[in-house]
Amino acid sequence: MPASSRRKQYVEVLATHYIDGAVRPRTIIFADGRTYEIDDVKGSVRAKTGRSGEVALRYTIVVRGTETYLYCDSGRYFVEMKEGV
């Protein structure tokens, strides 16, 4: 799906913060109350977002068997959702 048909959606994230400074996101919570457990975190890199091209920390995560991205920019987490969702 083209990046232009997605919108930035800020979410609440429950995460584990380790002594060495590493952070592992565990749960994503949307404003409407929907909650998704993160099954796996495959890694994180600084990368451009698909929508606006801004640079953020991008986590590659697995939720319900589907690989997707979770972004963190200055302590605020967001996902890029399909329009109309």
C-alpha positions in Angstrom: 0.0 0.0 0.0 1.5 3.4 -0.9 2.8 5.4 2.1 0.5 8.3 1.1 -2.6 6.3 2.1 -1.4 6.0 5.7 -1.7 8.4 8.6 0.4 8.9 11.7 -1.4 7.6 14.8 0.1 8.3 18.3 -0.3 5.4 20.7 0.5 4.6 24.3 3.2 2.0 24.7 4.0 -0.1 27.8 7.7 -1.0 27.7 10.5 -2.6 29.7 13.5 -0.3 30.3 16.7 -2.1 31.1 19.7 -1.0 33.1 21.9 -0.7 30.0 19.4 1.8 28.5 17.8 -0.6 26.1 14.0 -0.4 25.7 11.7 -3.2 24.7 8.1 -2.3 23.8 5.6 -4.8 25.2 2.1 -3.5 24.5 0.5 -0.9 22.2 -2.7 0.9 23.4 -4.8 3.0 21.1 -6.8 6.0 22.2 -10.0 4.0 21.7 -8.9 1.3 24.1 -7.8 -1.3 21.7 -4.7 -3.1 23.1 -2.2 -5.3 21.2 0.5 -7.4 22.8 3.8 -7.3 21.0 4.8 -10.9 20.3 8.4 -10.1 19.3 10.8 -7.2 18.7 13.1 -8.1 15.8 15.2 -5.0 16.1 15.4 -1.2 16.0 17.1 1.3 13.7 17.0 5.1 13.0 14.9 5.3 9.8 12.7 7.6 7.8 9.0 7.1 8.2 7.0 6.1 5.2 4.5 9.0 5.3 6.5 12.2 5.9 10.1 11.1 5.6 10.9 12.3 9.2 13.6 10.3 11.0 12.6 8.3 14.1 13.6 5.2 16.0 11.8 2.4 14.1 11.1 -0.9 15.8 10.3 -3.9 13.7 7.7 -5.8 15.7 5.4 -8.8 15.4 1.8 -8.4 16.5 -0.6 -11.3 16.1 1.8 -13.0 13.6 2.1 -9.9 11.4 5.4 -8.0 11.1 4.9 -4.2 11.3 6.7 -1.0 12.5 6.4 1.0 15.7 8.1 4.4 15.7 9.5 6.4 18.6 10.3 10.1 18.2 11.4 12.1 21.2 9.7 9.7 23.6 6.4 9.7 21.7 5.3 6.5 20.0 3.3 6.2 16.8 2.2 3.8 14.1 1.3 4.5 10.5 -2.2 3.3 10.0 -4.2 2.7 6.8 -6.6 5.5 6.1 -10.1 4.7 7.2 -9.0 2.4 10.1 
